[in-house]
């Protein structure tokens, strides 16, 4: 083994990887890994390789959002860091760090699990013919991290078990990756934005349609489309706040963006759709001010949309006159007065200096409207209960006055009813 191979932490050179894999695969091996590949059950040999031999696969669905965020936070990094040459050291090093972060934050507790030296590798990693990891990137990153810091303690990770796929194209690898993810439950392993960005990446890279993705991932096409719509709103929100590609900012707001998608479908006017969306974006900036959970507050915007529109219009003194350019071009000529008014309002509440005030008003309107509804229910309580009681007594007279009915005790109940009725009558007579 060359010195270069020993010193290369994030994978041997391509030629050395292929040569070593070919040699080891030529040796007899009783251990195999069974997978479904190209719609057939396939048994692959399991071989042992040095931990530094494989390279990470950069086209890793789990890290699509993380890669975009890494580039956004590191403006001096190459823009093609994760898309050009996966052999390059800086690409592999950056991916290694992302995989470690993912292993710490995705709930798998890989570090804690493998820090226990009694925990050894049980499942072989899956490589393609060029030595890139198809399945097991997070485990490999964690083993390398532990082995580097305490090489004696974790010497059992000096060599690892791998299996190697036969020759295939990238599209087949994507299909296999999907099958392996389905077995582990993709929703448990992926944040919603990672899943959506993975679908976008596969659609762009291999021209997959939503219908094909539905078939591969066993997810309804309508659910995939909703996820893509949610992702588009999240992308627009982040960009409007100067946080483009900072996906961790929205990872916990899956249901909020789902409610934005659901809400906009119920609004016919394009201008009002935009108003609803921008109002929801204002709440997203500071969810704690909305009270309760954000995904419950956003439907309230839809419920009280006209009232919110009215209060914001009064505050920002919106007229029906529409300026040329800007959102006017987006919505056409906006001949209708209401359309023009809503366009102007959207322009105003989208201004950075007005967002906090707009959010304050939106929250106050939602709160006050809910209080009014609560008071209204309280005011109608007596009438509602009397109506129910009248209905019950009507049914009782119709169905209960039978010869076989047991009469003892009925008079006592009638007396109680009459007492309550007298109290209600006295209340009604009061001025």
N, C-alpha and C positions, 0 to 999 in steps of 0.2 A: 504493500500500500504506500502510495507516495506521501511525502510530507504535506503537499497541498491538500490531499484528502483528509489527513488528520486535522489540519488547522482550519478547514472549512466548516464552520459551525452550522450554517444554514443550507447544507446540501453539497454533495460533491459536484464536480463538473459533469456536464451532460454525458460526455463520452465515458467517463469513469463509472457513472451510475449505470449506464446501459450495459457496459462490459461486466460489472459485478453482478447485476441482476441476471444476465444471461448465464453466467457461470454457475450461480447458485441454483437457478431454475433447472439447470442440467443435472443436478444431483438428485438422487432418490429422496422422496419425502412421503411419509405416511399421513402426516397432518394436512388437512385440507379445509378451505373455507368455502361454504356453499352459498351461492347467490343466484338471483334470477337476472340474467343478462341477455339482452336481445330476445326476450320472451322465452328463454330456455333456462332450465336449471343447470348451473355450471359449477363444477368443483375446481377450485384453484389451489395450487400448492401453497403451503405456508413455509416461508423461509426466514432465517434470521440474518439481519443486516445491522451494521453499525448505526447508531442513532443519528449520526451526522450525515448519513447517505441521502435520505429523502429531501425533497424540497416541498414547500407549502404550495398548494394550488391557490392562485390569486383569485380565480373565478369561483370564489367560495360564496354560496348564497347567504350564509350567516353574516358575512362581513361586508356586504355591499354598502349598507348604511354607514358602518364604521369607517370604511375606506373614504367615502364622500366627506364625512365629518373630519377625518384626519387631514385631508387636503385643505378643507376650509380653515382649519385651525393652524395649519402649517403652510402659509402662503409661499414660503421659499422652497418648498418641496417641488419636485418635478410633477407637472400636471398629469403625466402619463405613468406615474410611479406604479400604479396597479394595473395598467392596461397595455404597456408596451412589451417589455422583455422580462418574463418571470424568473429568468436565470440571474438577474442582477442582484448584487448583495443588498443594496439599499432597499429594494422592493421586498426581499425576503425578510430583512430585519424589521421593516415597518409592519409587515404582515404578522411576524412573530409577536410583536408587542400588542397588536390588535387581538390576536387569538388569546393571549394571556389575559387581557382585559375582559374579553368575552367569557372566558372560563371562570372569572371571578364574579361576574355580574349576572350571569344567566341562570343562577340558582342551582347549577350542577355541582358546585363545591369540589371541583376537580383537585385543586391544590390540597385542600383539607383531606380529601380521600386518599391521595397518593403520597401525602407526607407520612402516612403510616407505612413503614417499610414492609409490613406483612402483606400489603396490597401490591400484587404484581400485575403485569399485563395478562389479560385473559382473552381478549379478542384481537385478532390480527388487524393491523391497518391495511387499507386497500390503496394500492398505487396504480398509476397507469404505466404503460410500457416505458415511459421516460423518467419514471421515478418521482412523479408528483403525487402528493397525497390526495386521493379522492374522498376517503372517509377516515377520519381520525386526526384531523389537523389540530384540534384543541388538545387532545391527549398528547400528541407529539410535542407541542409547544410547552406543555406543563412538565413533561418528563425531561425535556432539554433544560428547562429552567431549574428544576430540582437537581439534576445531574451536574449542571455547571456550578451551582453554589456549594454543593456537598457531594463531590464525586465519589468519595469512599462510601458514604452512607447510602447513596443511591446508585451503586455500581451495577445493580441488577437492571438498570436502564442503559447500560453501555451498548447493549444490543437489543433489538426489538423484533417482534414477529410481524411480517408483512406478507401480503399476497399481491400478485401482479396481474392486472387485466390483460387479455390478449389485445392485439391491435384493434383500434376503433377510433371513430372520429369524436369531436367534442360534443356533438349533439347526442350521441349515444351515452357519453359520460353524464351529460345533463339528465338524461332519462333515468339512468341508474341512480344518480344522486337523489332524484325525486323519489324513487322507490324506497331507498334506504331511509329517507326522511319521513315518509309515510309510516314506515314500520315503527319509528320512534315518536310519532305524533308531531307533525310539523308545527302545530299551534303551540305546543309546549316548549319547543326548542327555539322558536323564532319570535321576536317582537313583531308587532303588526307592520311597522314601517320596514323592517328588514325583509319580511315576506313580500310586501308590495314592491320594494325596490329590487328584490331578486327576480320577481316576475317581469318587471320593466327591463331589467338587464338581459334576461333570456329572450324577451320579445325583440329587443334591439339586436342582440348578438346572433341569434339563430332564427329570427323571424317567426317565432312561435306565435300562434294566435291564442286568444283567450279560450277558444274551444279546445285546442291542443293541450293547453295548460290544465284545463279542467279534467281532461282524460288522464293526463300523466299524474296529477296530484290528487285525483279523486275528490275534487272540490267543485261544487256547482259553479257553472260559468257566471251566473248572476252574482255569486259571492265574490268571485275574482274581480268582476267589473266594479262592484261596490268598493272593494279594497283599493283598486286603482283610482277610483274617484276620491276616496278618502286621502290617498297619497297625494293626489294633485292639489287638494285643498291645503294639505299640510305643507307641501312645497311652496304654494303661493303665500301661505301665512308666514313661513320662515323667511322667504325672500322679502316680503313687505316689511319685516321687522329687522332687516339687515343681518339675518342669521341663516342665510342660505346653506343648506346641507348639514346644519347642526341638528341631526335627527334625534339625538338624545333629548332635545328640548320638547319633543312631542311624543316620545315613545309611550308615555304613561297616559296619553289622552286619546286612546283608541276610540272609546265610546263617544267622546265629544265630537270627533270628526265624523263618526258614523251618524250622529244626530244632525250634523250640518248637511250631510248627503241626504238623509231622510227628509229633513225640513225643506230644503230647496226644491225637492220634487213636488211639494204640495203648493208651491207658489207659481202662479202663471206669469205674472209680470217679471220681465228680465231685470228691470230696475229694482223692484222689490226683492228679488232673489239676491241681488248684489247688496242691498241694504241689510238683509237678514245675515248674509255671510260676514259683512264687515262688523255688524253688531256682535256676532259670535266671536270674531277675532279679538274684539275689544275685551271680552270676558276671558279669553284664552291667555291674555297678557298677565292677568292677576286673578287666577281662579278662586283664590281664597276670599276675594271680595264678593263673589257671587253667592256665597253661603251654600252649605251642603255640597253636593257633587256637581261638577260642571256639566256632565252629560244630562243632568236633570234640569239645569238652568237653561240650556240652549233650547229645548222644546218650549220653555216658557216665553222665550223671545218670539217664537212663532205664534203662540197663543195670544200675546198682547202686542203684536207687531204694529197695528195701527196706533195704539196708544203710545207706544215707544216712539214711533215716527212723529206723532203730534208733539210730544214733550221735547224731543230733540230739535224739531223745527222751530219751536218757540224759543228755545235756548240759543240756538245758532242763527236765528232770524233768517230762515230760508225762504226765498221767494220762488215763484214758479219759473222765473227767467233762467234760461240755460246758456252758459257761455259756449262759444265755439271751441271745437277741439276737445281733447281730454275724453271724458266718459261719454260726451255727446256722440262722438264718432263710434264708440263701442255699441251704443244702443240705437244708432240710427238718428233720424231727425227729431225724435222725441216730441212729436206734435202734441200728444196728449199732455194736458197740464199736470196731471198726477205723475206721469213718467218724468217730465222735466223737473218737477219738484224733488222726486226721489233721487234723481241723478245728482242734483245739487247737494242734497243731504249726504249722500254717499261720499261725495268729494270732500265735504266739510268734516265729517266724523273720521275720515281716513287720514287727516292731517295729524302729524305726530304730536303737535301741541294741543290737539283737541281730544285725543283718544281717552285720556284719564277722565276728563269731564263727561265724555259720552258714556263711558262705562259706569260712572257714578249715577247718571240719570237712568240708564238701562236697569241697573240693579234696583234703584229706588222704585221705578215703575213696576217691576216684577213683584217686589215686596208689597207695595201698596195695593196692587190688583189682587194679589192672593189674600190679603187681609180683608178686602172688600167682599171677595167671594165667601170667605169664612163668615163674615158678619151677615151676609145675605142668607147663608145656610142657617145661621142661628136665628135670624128674624123669621124664617119660614118654618122653624122647627115645630111650633105648635100646630100649624096648619097641616104639615106633613104627617105628624103623628095622629092627629084627629082623622085624617083621610084614611090612614092605615087601619085605625081602630074601627071606623065606620065600615070599611070593607070586610074586616074580620067578623063584625057583628052581623052584617048582611048575609055572609056565607053561613054563619051559625044559625040564623033564623031559617034560611032556605034548606039547610041540610041536617040541622040538629034537633028540630022540634018533632021528634018521633015518639010513638007510644012506648017503645022499649028503652027510651033514654032514662038513665038513673037521675032522679030529681034531688035526692039529699045533697046539700051543700051548694046547690045552684043559687038559692035565695041569698046566701051570704055573699057570693060573688057579684050578684046583681046589685045588692046594697052598696058594695064597694064601688061599682061602676057608677051608680047614681050619685054617690058622694063626690067622685071626681068630676062628673058632669056638672054638678052644682057649682064647684069651684071654678070651672071653665066659664060657665054662664055669668058668674059674678064678675070675672075678669073682663069679659067682653063688654059688660054694661058700664065698666069704669071709663071715664073720659080721659 
